[in-house]
């Protein structure tokens, strides 16, 4: 009997051991992608915060990209990866602060009690003036210069939001829940009285010797504004 050569069985290649084609790109894991996105958002937020601090003090033309990069602890090249120019960075800062500043107004709805809604709005806006004075000052600076880079935002999203809330206020008036006042001027007064404490912080401190960071002065200011505004809008 002739011995036959023994042929060893062929091993199967499992999916985990299948060799990767030469030159094929490695697909990053979901966790690696999440980490990268978080890193990008964190870096972007740092640049925007640094830009806000500098723009609110020195304006667009008094601030350089080198200053922002140094403040944000990134290279200028890295900064330009996220924002293509100083004007683009400035516009992004303005859009971000406008979104924060207008968010409380978006809550106004016909179903609310108007006195409670306005009372709460005054508190939130005064808190924004206390906690985000740089945003308020920068917005004020842009408006005083004619809003050259923000005019489009003012003419479209801001205008549409205000008109929507004017309709809400008018509905409150028509229902006899508020005195017959001009809705636009109510909104302007709410903005002016609350943002004054951020835009003219130095003046307030020079005259009163205090700022909104003093808890007692904050509550005194809030109660005074609520009394002034609400006594003027309650139904006669």
C-alpha contacts under 8 A as a table, 3 or more apart, distances in Angstrom:
res1	aa1	res2	aa2	distance
13	X	17	X	5.97
13	X	18	X	5.88
14	X	17	X	5.25
14	X	18	X	6.14
15	X	18	X	5.22
20	X	24	X	6.80
21	X	24	X	5.51
28	X	32	X	6.04
28	X	33	X	6.48
29	X	32	X	5.15
29	X	33	X	6.30
30	X	33	X	5.09
30	X	34	X	6.19
31	X	34	X	5.01
31	X	35	X	6.19
32	X	35	X	5.11
32	X	36	X	6.23
33	X	36	X	5.08
33	X	37	X	6.19
34	X	37	X	5.10
34	X	38	X	6.13
35	X	38	X	5.12
35	X	39	X	6.12
36	X	39	X	5.03
36	X	40	X	6.18
37	X	40	X	5.06
37	X	41	X	6.16
38	X	41	X	5.14
38	X	42	X	6.00
39	X	42	X	5.08
39	X	43	X	6.11
40	X	43	X	5.21
40	X	44	X	6.05
41	X	44	X	5.02
41	X	45	X	5.99
42	X	45	X	5.12
42	X	46	X	6.19
43	X	46	X	5.11
43	X	47	X	6.34
44	X	47	X	5.21
44	X	48	X	6.26
44	X	82	X	6.78
45	X	48	X	5.09
45	X	49	X	6.11
46	X	49	X	5.19
46	X	50	X	6.17
46	X	72	X	5.67
47	X	50	X	5.17
47	X	51	X	6.06
47	X	68	X	7.00
47	X	69	X	7.22
47	X	72	X	5.21
47	X	79	X	7.24
48	X	51	X	5.04
48	X	52	X	6.05
48	X	89	X	7.41
48	X	92	X	7.78
48	X	93	X	6.08
49	X	52	X	5.05
49	X	53	X	6.34
49	X	72	X	7.81
50	X	53	X	5.30
50	X	54	X	6.41
50	X	68	X	5.81
50	X	69	X	7.99
50	X	71	X	5.59
50	X	72	X	5.41
51	X	54	X	5.23
51	X	55	X	5.80
51	X	68	X	5.51
51	X	89	X	7.57
51	X	90	X	7.38
51	X	93	X	7.30
52	X	55	X	5.22
52	X	56	X	5.84
52	X	93	X	6.31
52	X	134	X	7.03
52	X	135	X	7.05
52	X	138	X	7.72
53	X	56	X	5.49
53	X	57	X	6.55
53	X	134	X	6.52
54	X	57	X	5.25
54	X	58	X	5.94
54	X	59	X	7.26
54	X	63	X	6.42
54	X	67	X	7.98
54	X	68	X	7.13
55	X	58	X	5.26
55	X	59	X	4.39
55	X	60	X	5.65
55	X	62	X	7.69
55	X	63	X	6.25
55	X	90	X	7.65
55	X	138	X	6.79
56	X	59	X	5.82
56	X	134	X	5.63
56	X	135	X	7.06
56	X	137	X	6.00
56	X	138	X	4.51
56	X	141	X	7.78
57	X	138	X	7.88
58	X	61	X	7.46
58	X	62	X	4.85
58	X	63	X	5.90
59	X	62	X	5.31
59	X	63	X	6.28
59	X	138	X	7.55
59	X	141	X	7.58
60	X	63	X	5.58
60	X	86	X	8.00
60	X	87	X	7.83
60	X	90	X	7.01
61	X	64	X	7.52
63	X	67	X	6.72
63	X	68	X	7.61
64	X	67	X	5.25
64	X	68	X	6.58
64	X	86	X	7.60
65	X	68	X	5.01
65	X	69	X	6.04
65	X	76	X	6.83
65	X	86	X	6.33
66	X	69	X	5.09
66	X	70	X	6.16
66	X	76	X	6.12
67	X	70	X	5.18
67	X	71	X	6.12
68	X	71	X	5.05
68	X	72	X	6.03
69	X	72	X	5.11
69	X	73	X	5.87
69	X	74	X	5.12
69	X	75	X	5.72
69	X	76	X	5.42
69	X	79	X	6.40
70	X	73	X	4.96
70	X	74	X	6.33
70	X	75	X	7.33
71	X	74	X	7.94
74	X	78	X	6.26
74	X	79	X	6.60
75	X	78	X	5.09
75	X	79	X	6.28
76	X	79	X	4.97
76	X	80	X	6.23
77	X	80	X	5.19
77	X	81	X	6.42
78	X	81	X	5.08
78	X	82	X	7.00
79	X	82	X	5.49
79	X	83	X	6.23
80	X	83	X	4.83
80	X	84	X	5.01
80	X	85	X	6.64
81	X	84	X	6.63
83	X	86	X	7.49
83	X	88	X	6.13
83	X	89	X	5.61
84	X	88	X	6.34
84	X	89	X	7.57
85	X	88	X	5.17
85	X	89	X	6.32
86	X	89	X	5.06
86	X	90	X	6.08
87	X	90	X	5.01
87	X	91	X	6.09
88	X	91	X	5.15
88	X	92	X	6.21
89	X	92	X	5.17
89	X	93	X	6.30
90	X	93	X	5.14
90	X	94	X	6.30
91	X	94	X	5.06
91	X	95	X	6.14
91	X	149	X	6.46
91	X	150	X	7.07
92	X	95	X	5.11
92	X	96	X	6.12
93	X	96	X	5.19
93	X	97	X	6.26
94	X	97	X	5.24
94	X	98	X	6.01
94	X	138	X	7.81
94	X	139	X	6.92
94	X	150	X	7.29
95	X	98	X	5.09
95	X	99	X	6.19
95	X	150	X	7.99
95	X	153	X	7.83
96	X	99	X	5.22
96	X	100	X	6.46
97	X	100	X	5.05
97	X	101	X	5.97
97	X	135	X	5.75
97	X	136	X	7.90
97	X	139	X	7.73
98	X	101	X	5.01
98	X	102	X	6.01
98	X	139	X	7.74
99	X	102	X	5.42
99	X	103	X	6.02
100	X	103	X	5.45
101	X	104	X	7.19
101	X	125	X	7.82
101	X	128	X	7.44
102	X	105	X	5.48
102	X	106	X	6.78
103	X	106	X	5.35
103	X	107	X	7.31
104	X	107	X	5.66
104	X	108	X	7.86
104	X	121	X	6.44
104	X	124	X	6.95
104	X	125	X	7.39
105	X	108	X	5.86
105	X	121	X	7.27
105	X	165	X	7.60
106	X	161	X	7.35
106	X	165	X	7.62
108	X	112	X	7.27
108	X	117	X	6.79
108	X	165	X	6.60
108	X	168	X	7.13
109	X	112	X	5.70
109	X	165	X	7.72
109	X	168	X	6.09
110	X	113	X	7.97
110	X	168	X	5.39
110	X	169	X	7.67
110	X	171	X	6.73
110	X	172	X	6.76
112	X	116	X	7.59
112	X	117	X	6.43
113	X	116	X	5.47
113	X	117	X	6.07
113	X	177	X	7.89
114	X	117	X	4.92
114	X	118	X	6.02
114	X	169	X	7.90
114	X	172	X	6.79
114	X	177	X	6.90
114	X	178	X	7.21
115	X	118	X	5.30
115	X	119	X	6.05
115	X	178	X	7.98
115	X	230	X	6.65
115	X	234	X	7.28
116	X	119	X	5.03
116	X	120	X	6.10
117	X	120	X	5.27
117	X	121	X	6.06
118	X	121	X	4.88
118	X	122	X	6.16
118	X	230	X	7.61
119	X	122	X	5.34
119	X	123	X	6.63
119	X	226	X	6.03
119	X	230	X	7.44
120	X	123	X	5.20
120	X	124	X	6.32
121	X	124	X	5.18
121	X	125	X	6.05
122	X	125	X	5.20
122	X	126	X	6.01
122	X	190	X	7.05
122	X	194	X	7.03
122	X	222	X	7.17
122	X	225	X	7.54
122	X	226	X	6.93
123	X	126	X	5.17
123	X	127	X	6.13
123	X	222	X	6.43
124	X	127	X	5.03
124	X	128	X	6.27
125	X	128	X	5.00
125	X	129	X	6.30
125	X	191	X	7.89
125	X	194	X	6.06
125	X	195	X	7.48
126	X	129	X	4.97
126	X	130	X	6.24
126	X	194	X	5.26
126	X	195	X	7.18
126	X	197	X	7.81
126	X	222	X	7.23
127	X	130	X	4.98
127	X	131	X	5.95
128	X	131	X	5.10
128	X	132	X	5.28
128	X	133	X	7.31
129	X	132	X	5.49
129	X	133	X	5.20
129	X	136	X	6.92
129	X	194	X	6.80
129	X	195	X	5.75
129	X	197	X	6.30
129	X	198	X	4.88
130	X	133	X	6.09
130	X	197	X	7.57
130	X	198	X	6.60
130	X	212	X	5.49
130	X	213	X	6.34
132	X	135	X	5.59
132	X	136	X	6.74
132	X	198	X	7.86
133	X	136	X	5.15
133	X	137	X	6.16
133	X	198	X	4.81
133	X	199	X	6.95
134	X	137	X	5.15
134	X	138	X	6.15
134	X	198	X	7.82
135	X	138	X	5.27
135	X	139	X	6.20
136	X	139	X	5.18
136	X	140	X	6.12
136	X	195	X	6.83
136	X	198	X	6.32
136	X	199	X	6.24
137	X	140	X	5.03
137	X	141	X	6.06
137	X	198	X	6.82
137	X	199	X	5.05
138	X	141	X	4.98
138	X	142	X	6.19
139	X	142	X	5.16
139	X	143	X	6.24
140	X	143	X	5.17
140	X	144	X	6.15
140	X	199	X	7.12
141	X	144	X	5.23
141	X	145	X	6.39
142	X	145	X	5.26
142	X	146	X	6.63
142	X	147	X	4.98
142	X	148	X	7.50
142	X	149	X	7.98
142	X	150	X	7.58
143	X	146	X	5.18
143	X	147	X	4.68
144	X	147	X	7.06
145	X	148	X	7.13
146	X	151	X	7.87
147	X	150	X	5.01
147	X	151	X	5.19
148	X	151	X	5.92
149	X	152	X	7.53
150	X	153	X	5.35
150	X	154	X	6.39
151	X	154	X	5.03
151	X	155	X	6.09
152	X	155	X	5.19
152	X	156	X	6.19
153	X	156	X	5.42
153	X	157	X	5.63
153	X	158	X	6.28
154	X	157	X	6.34
154	X	158	X	4.85
154	X	159	X	5.99
155	X	158	X	6.43
155	X	159	X	5.40
156	X	159	X	5.29
156	X	160	X	5.96
157	X	160	X	5.21
157	X	161	X	6.10
158	X	161	X	5.16
158	X	162	X	6.13
159	X	162	X	5.26
159	X	163	X	6.15
160	X	163	X	5.18
160	X	164	X	6.18
161	X	164	X	5.12
161	X	165	X	6.37
162	X	165	X	5.10
162	X	166	X	5.97
162	X	184	X	7.91
163	X	166	X	4.91
163	X	167	X	6.34
164	X	167	X	5.31
164	X	168	X	6.66
165	X	168	X	4.83
165	X	169	X	6.22
166	X	169	X	5.12
166	X	170	X	6.08
166	X	183	X	5.36
166	X	184	X	6.35
167	X	170	X	5.03
167	X	171	X	6.13
168	X	171	X	5.08
168	X	172	X	6.43
169	X	172	X	5.05
169	X	173	X	6.31
169	X	183	X	5.97
170	X	173	X	4.94
170	X	174	X	6.05
170	X	183	X	6.55
171	X	174	X	5.02
171	X	175	X	6.14
172	X	175	X	5.16
172	X	176	X	6.44
172	X	177	X	5.19
172	X	178	X	5.84
173	X	176	X	5.13
173	X	177	X	5.60
173	X	178	X	4.66
173	X	179	X	6.11
173	X	180	X	5.82
173	X	181	X	7.79
174	X	177	X	7.54
175	X	178	X	7.80
176	X	179	X	7.12
176	X	235	X	6.65
177	X	234	X	7.23
177	X	235	X	6.05
178	X	181	X	7.91
178	X	233	X	5.53
178	X	234	X	5.15
178	X	235	X	4.75
179	X	232	X	7.68
179	X	233	X	5.07
179	X	234	X	5.52
179	X	235	X	4.32
179	X	236	X	6.12
180	X	233	X	7.88
180	X	235	X	7.88
181	X	185	X	7.93
181	X	186	X	7.46
181	X	233	X	7.29
182	X	185	X	5.53
182	X	186	X	6.52
183	X	186	X	5.10
183	X	187	X	6.46
184	X	187	X	5.30
184	X	188	X	6.26
185	X	188	X	4.90
185	X	189	X	5.99
186	X	189	X	5.11
186	X	190	X	6.22
187	X	190	X	5.10
187	X	191	X	6.29
188	X	191	X	5.19
188	X	192	X	6.06
189	X	192	X	5.03
189	X	193	X	5.98
190	X	193	X	5.58
190	X	194	X	6.29
190	X	229	X	7.96
191	X	194	X	5.60
191	X	195	X	5.84
192	X	195	X	5.49
192	X	196	X	5.87
193	X	196	X	5.52
193	X	197	X	7.63
193	X	225	X	7.41
194	X	197	X	6.10
194	X	198	X	7.80
195	X	198	X	5.29
195	X	199	X	6.10
196	X	199	X	5.18
196	X	200	X	5.50
196	X	201	X	7.39
197	X	200	X	5.60
197	X	201	X	5.20
197	X	204	X	6.76
197	X	211	X	7.70
197	X	212	X	7.34
198	X	201	X	5.01
200	X	203	X	5.26
200	X	204	X	6.20
201	X	204	X	5.07
201	X	205	X	6.12
201	X	211	X	6.86
202	X	205	X	5.19
202	X	206	X	6.07
203	X	206	X	5.02
203	X	207	X	6.19
204	X	207	X	5.30
204	X	208	X	5.73
204	X	209	X	7.27
204	X	210	X	7.10
204	X	211	X	6.76
205	X	208	X	5.24
205	X	209	X	4.52
205	X	210	X	4.81
205	X	211	X	5.58
206	X	209	X	5.51
206	X	210	X	7.84
208	X	211	X	7.85
210	X	213	X	7.87
210	X	214	X	6.58
210	X	217	X	6.82
211	X	214	X	5.82
211	X	217	X	6.81
211	X	218	X	7.49
212	X	215	X	6.79
212	X	217	X	5.98
212	X	218	X	4.68
213	X	217	X	7.73
213	X	218	X	6.88
214	X	217	X	5.30
214	X	218	X	6.11
215	X	218	X	5.01
215	X	219	X	6.31
216	X	219	X	5.30
216	X	220	X	6.17
217	X	220	X	4.96
217	X	221	X	5.99
218	X	221	X	5.16
218	X	222	X	6.09
219	X	222	X	5.01
219	X	223	X	6.08
220	X	223	X	5.35
220	X	224	X	6.14
221	X	224	X	5.14
221	X	225	X	6.16
222	X	225	X	5.24
222	X	226	X	6.03
223	X	226	X	5.07
223	X	227	X	6.04
224	X	227	X	5.16
224	X	228	X	6.15
225	X	228	X	5.06
225	X	229	X	5.96
226	X	229	X	5.33
226	X	230	X	5.58
226	X	231	X	7.92
227	X	230	X	5.42
227	X	231	X	5.67
228	X	231	X	5.68
228	X	232	X	6.47
229	X	232	X	5.25
229	X	233	X	6.49
230	X	233	X	5.16
230	X	234	X	5.98
231	X	234	X	5.68
